[in-house]
Amino acid sequence: MVYDSLNAYISHSWDEETPEGKARWFQSLTLAERMDMLCWFTDMILTVNPKMMEQKDAQPIAGRVLVLTKTSS
């Protein structure tokens, strides 16, 4: 674990690489930081696949987004 000047930390633990850990990290961001991430991901996706904007008939998903994880049995 590495601490920065704002007493925040960077974890190098694999436990933080779970979908739940990533969700906790994203929820810790401010609204402005979340919007910056959205713009960054959008730019990255459009750079990799410029035809993404040409897709038609996209349908919104009703309700909230649920993070699912696979459990080992």
C-alpha positions, 0 to 999 in steps of 0.5 A: 500500500502506497500513501500519497500527499493527501493521505489517500492510498494506492493498493497493490492488492489483488483483492481490490481488483474484484468488481466490488473493489472497482465499484468502491473505487468508482464510488469514491470519486467526485462527480467531476472525476466520474465525468472525466472517466466517462469522457476518457472511456468514451474517447478510448472506445471511439479511438479503438472503434470509430464505427461505434457512433454509427450503430443504430437502434440502441435501447436503454436498459430499464432500472439500475445497473447490477454488478454480478460476480461469478462464484466458484463452486 
